[in-house]
Amino acid sequence: MRLIRAKCHVGLIPVYIVNYRYHDHGQSADMRVRKNMHHEGAVIRKEYGVPGGPLGKLLKVYARVKRQVQKLVLLGRCDLVSGELRLKKHLRAKTSFSSNIGVDKL
């Protein structure tokens, strides 16, 4: 949003990046990794004093709506379908990624 306000041109990438990030050997498609990332985000929000429970959910919805309105005003369009819904078909309960690729062969 800052780039757009600074009159920078932000283009669209014609190739779906999801095809490169969300595959059987990637961390992005692993539900375990996503669960840990959501947990870390919740811990960070708590450390910064963001409330949890119903008020926290309300603030999350408010922030999401605010971003969509900003996109609508600045870009002339907004996201009607969220990224979470679009990526759902690419997610796996467990992928075959390893953070120690090649270590076993040393």
C-alpha positions, 0 to 999 in steps of 0.5 A: 500500500505504501508503494501505491501511495508513493505513486510506484507502479505495482504490476501483476505477475502473469504466472501463478507463484503458487505453483512454485511455492506450494508443492509436495517438497515445500514447507508452505503447503505443510499444515503443520508448518502453517499451524506453528506460524499461526501459533507464533503470530498469536504469541507475538500479538499477545506480547504486543497487547493485542487482545484475544477472544471475541475482541481480538477476532473483531479487530482481525476482521476490522483490519481485513476490511480496512485493507480491502477498502484501501485496495478498492480506493487505491487500486480500484479493485479488492479481493473478493476471494481470500488467499486462504480459500484460494490456497486451500486445494494446495495444502497437505497434512504432511509434505515430504520437505526436510530442513536437513536436506543433504545432511544425512549424506555428509 
